[in-house]
């Protein structure tokens, strides 16, 4: 098997696992979204700490604490991903799987929009058309839902902020996630302790199987991240960019076909506009990359 093919399979595994998350979180009930989140953070700290030792990256992890700018960026990342995780778990466990998928469909567009307003980047003409289609989709879906699709918007903007902070920090995936969960862990531990003191903890209250499922949240968090990291160094950015749509596609399919969530005509129209926007966005990005490569080739041969 070639290295590129192995990378493709690892990428499919990563996004496939992320896409299948709606099948996992409901099994952790009757624990609420915040309790599940707290356990995810605590078990992730243990899992990522073990990975640090196994991968021999403890020195790189310790070095992060002395880099003030990096520490600030990863602190921002820690709190935004925590907010993202909480919203996603709540959405899945409250019959909004389709809406959570919308959040990750529009995330690439939100990331570009953040680049314009925060980094001062300029949109190219076809990107403006894609953004217009996405904005129209949000209006259509707002009318259909009778409210803003806030779960989707929170997921898209929080993950976009997370991605921006992580890109600016430019730190390895294992040590950065270890630091992020370490920063949040005291809050998670305090919440779990509060639940225990008030007799409201669901851990070990619903059998061994349920306790093991809660304990597995760290592994469930780590495995797709490892697969993604391994894929990112083996496949092109174009391939990785296309693979990212696999997760929301699977989430959407689960929401409609497995969880049987309502999809009236207005909702289909809104999602169709989002998909049109993504097709335009992906096509334009690939064409722009080809033009840049041609110009670079001409410049090097001149």
N, C-alpha and C positions, 0 to 999 in steps of 0.2 A: 504494500500500500504506500502510495506517495505521501510526502509530508503535507502537500496541499489538500489531498483527499482526506487525510486524517484531520486536518484543520477544519474542513467543511463539516465532517461528521461531528466533531466536537462543538462547532458552532450550532449545528442543528440540535444537539443534545442540550446545550445551554438554553437556547431560546425555547426549545420544546418543553423543558422542565419549568421554565418561567411561565410558559403558556398553560401548563397543567396545574398551576398553583390553585385555581378555583376549586379543584377536586380535593385539595389537601386541607385548607383552612377550616371549612365547615366541620371537619371531624374533630377539631379541637374544642368545639362547643360542648358544654354550656359555658366555657370560659369566654369572657367578653373580649372585645377587640384590644383593649388596653392591657388586659392580663396576658393575652396571647403575645402582644408586642413585647411586653416586659420579659417574658420567657424567651422570646426569639433573641432579644438583645443579650440576655445573660448566657444562654447556651451558645450563642455565636461567639461571645468573648472566649469561652472555654475552647470551642472548636478552632477559632482562628489562632488562639495562643498556641495550641498544639501544632497547628500548621507552621507557625513561625519557627518552632523548634525543629520540626521535621525537615523543613526547607532551608534551615539555617539562615534565617533572615532576622534574627533577634537584634543583631548589631544595627541593621538598617532601621528597625523599629525604634530602638533607643535613640538613634540620631535624630528622629523626627521631633522629639521633645525639645531639642535645642534650636530648632529652626522656627523662629517666631512667625514669619509670614506663612509658612507651610502649616503650622499649628493652627493659626487663625482660619485658614482656608478649610482645613479638615474639620475644624469645629463647626463651621457653617455647614459643611457637607454632612456632618454627624446629625445635626438637628433637622436638616431638610430631609434626609433619608428616613429618619425616625418618623417625621410627619407623613412622609410618603407611605411608609410601611403601615402606619396606623390607619390611614385613609383607605388603603387598598384592602387590608384585612376587614375593616368595617364594611366596605362596599361589597365584597364577596359574601360576607356573612349576613348581609341585609338585602339579598336578591338584586344586586346591581352589578352583576358580572359584565353585562353588555356595556354599561356605562364605564366600568373600569377599563375595558378594552379600548373604548373611545379615547381615554386619557393617553394610552400608549400609542394609539394611531396618530394623534395630533402632536405627540411629543417632539418628533423631528422638526415640525413646523414651528413649534414654540421655541425650540433651541435656536433656530435661524432668526426668529423674531428677537430673541434676547441678544443675539449677536449684533443686530442692528441697533438696538436701544442702549446696550451696555458697552459693547466693544466698538461701536461706530462703524460697523460694516454696512455695505450697500447692497440692496437687493437688485438682482438682474430682472429684466422685464417679465420673463416667464415665472420667476419666483413671486413677483407681485400678483400674477394671475392665480397662482396656487394659494397664496395667502388670502386673496379675495374669495376663492371658493371655500376655504376653511372657515373664514369669518361668516360667510353666508350659511354654512353648515351649522355653526353654533347658534345662529339666529333661528334657523329652522327647528333645531332640536330644542331650543328654549321654548318655542311656541308649542312643540309637541309635548314636552314634559310638563309644561305649565310653570316652569322654573328654569333657572340656569342649570346646565349639567355640571353642577359644582364638583361632584366627585371626580369627573373626568378632568376638569380644569385644574383642580388641586393636584391631581396626580401628574398632569403634564408640566405644570409650572414648578412643582417641587422637584420633580426629577430633572427638569431642565436646569434648575438652580444647582442641584447636586452635581450634574455633569459639568457645569461651568466651573464650580469650585474644584472638582477633581482634576479637570484639565489644567487649571491654573496651578494647582499644587504639584502635578506631574510626579506622583509617587506610585510605587508598585501596588497592585491591587490587594495583595495579602496584608502587607503592613498597614496600608491606609484603612482598610475595613477593620482591622484589629484595633487601630487607634480610635476610629469612629465609635465602635461599640464599647470600647473602654471608657470613653468620655460619657456615654449615655448610661453605662452600667450602674453607677450609683443611684440614679433616678429609678431605674428599673428594679434594682434590689430593694430600694425603699418602698416602692409600690407593692412588691410581692410581700415584703415584711408586714406592711400595713394590712394587706388582705389576710395574712395568716393570723395576725393579732386579733382581727375582727371576725375570724371564723368564716371568711368569705372566699378563701382560696379554693380553687378547683383542682389544684395539683394533688394527685394521689387520693382524690375524693370520689373518683369514678372508675376505679379499677386500674390494674397495672397497664393495660393497653393504652388507656388515655394518658397516663403519666409518661409512658414511653414516647407517645406521639408528641407531647409537649417538649420532652427532652430532645426530640429529633429536630426541632426547629433550627438549631445551630448547623446541623449537617445539611439540612434542606437549603439553608442560606448559602453554605460554603460550596457545595458541589457544582451548581450551575456557574458560580463565579470562577471556579477553577477551570471548568470547561471553556468558559468564555475567554479567560486569560490565555489559555493554550491555543485557542482558535485564532485570537487576535494577531499572534505572531506568525501564523502559518498561511492565512488567507489575505487577499487584498481588501482594502477599505470598501471597495465597491461591493464585494461579496458580503462583507460584514454588514454594510448598510442595508442590503436587501434582506439578509437573514433577520434583522431586527423586527421586521414585520411579521415574522412567524409567530411570535408570542401573542400579540393582540389578535391575530387571525384565529389562533386556537382558543383564546379566551372568548372571543365573539361567538365562535362555533359552539363552545360549551354553554354559553349563556342562552343561545337560541335553541339548540338541539337537545341539550342535556338538562338544563335547569328550566327550560320552557318559559323564559321571560318574554313579556309582551313586546312585539315589534310591529306597531301600527304603521300605516303608509308613511306618515310624516317622519317617523324614526328611520325607516328605510331610506327616505329621500335625504335626510341629514347625513346618514352614513355614506350614501352614494356620493355626495358632494365631498366628503372627507377623502374617500378613495380616489376621486378624480384629482383632488388637490395633491395627494401623495404620488399618483402616477406622473403628474406634471412636474412635481418637485424632484422625483427620482430621475426622470428623463433629462431634465435640465441639468441636474448635478453631474450625471454621467457625460452629457455632451460637453459641459464646461471642462470637465477633467480631460476629455479627449483633446479639446482645443488647446489646453495648457500643455499637454504632453507633446502635441504637434509643434507648438511654438518653441518648446524647449529643445526638441530634436532639430528644428531649423536653426536655432541659435547656436547649438553645439557644432553643427556642420558648417556654419558660416566661417 
